[in-house]
Amino acid sequence: MSDQLPRHVLTILAVSDLQAAADFYSRSFRWPISVETPVYVEFSLPDNMRLGLYQRHGFAKNTGVVPNEVPVGSTSSTELYFYVDDVVAVLQTVTAAGARVLSLPLIRPWGDFAAYVTDPDGNVVVLASTSL
């Protein structure tokens, strides 16, 4: 009997403007692109993790449903939580790439030093470290 537990996680976000989203994540984190098609871009992250960006209409071809767009100025109900070595430095980089700051870095009740931003589609991105 084979192991039925997932071996890794591929997180995929539906986006309105694939090129803008891919540019944002490329400029923000400098991850290599491992897959690139007209409707999908995938980044290779450390530790065998991956992040995919799917153009909304391409996503709908697979599911039969077009994912909701987040209204401009709003945020999604999910978050990408990234541990980084230097929260302040990465915050400057993602802001320069177009992130909207939701919350400056603070020590959170669970102990992480974390800042909250949104990507161009309103997806919440957290930049965190376990120590200052």
Residue pairs with C-beta under 8 A, 6 or more apart in sequence:
8 48
8 49
8 50
9 49
9 50
10 42
10 49
10 50
10 51
10 52
11 49
11 50
11 51
11 52
11 80
12 51
12 52
12 53
12 54
12 59
13 21
13 51
13 52
13 53
13 54
13 80
13 119
13 121
13 123
14 54
14 55
14 56
14 59
14 67
14 121
15 21
15 53
15 54
15 55
15 56
15 120
15 121
16 55
16 56
16 69
16 121
17 120
17 121
18 39
18 40
18 41
18 53
18 54
18 55
20 98
20 120
21 41
21 53
21 119
21 120
21 121
22 33
22 41
22 53
23 97
24 94
24 97
24 98
24 99
24 119
24 120
25 31
25 43
25 51
25 53
25 119
26 33
26 43
27 93
27 96
27 97
27 98
28 90
28 93
28 94
28 97
28 99
29 43
29 82
31 43
31 44
31 45
31 51
32 43
32 44
33 41
33 42
33 43
33 44
34 42
34 43
34 44
34 50
35 41
35 42
35 52
36 42
38 55
38 58
39 54
39 55
39 57
39 58
39 59
39 61
40 52
40 53
40 54
40 55
40 58
41 52
41 53
42 50
42 51
42 52
42 53
43 50
43 51
43 52
44 50
45 51
51 80
56 66
56 67
56 69
57 66
59 66
59 67
60 66
60 67
69 121
70 76
70 121
70 122
70 123
71 122
72 122
73 122
74 122
75 102
75 118
75 122
75 123
75 124
76 118
76 121
76 122
76 123
76 124
78 123
78 124
79 116
79 123
79 124
79 125
79 126
80 123
80 124
80 125
80 126
81 126
81 128
82 125
82 126
82 127
82 128
83 128
83 129
83 130
84 90
84 127
84 128
84 129
85 129
86 129
87 105
87 113
87 114
87 115
87 127
87 128
87 129
88 105
90 127
91 101
91 104
91 105
91 115
91 117
91 127
94 117
94 125
94 127
95 101
95 117
98 119
98 120
99 117
99 118
99 119
99 125
100 117
100 118
101 115
101 116
101 117
102 116
102 117
102 118
102 124
103 114
103 115
103 116
104 115
105 113
105 114
105 115
105 127
106 113
106 114
106 115
107 113
107 132
108 114
108 128
111 130
112 128
112 129
112 130
113 128
113 129
113 130
113 131
113 132
114 126
114 127
114 128
114 129
115 126
115 127
115 128
116 124
116 125
116 126
117 124
117 125
117 126
117 127
118 124
118 125
119 125
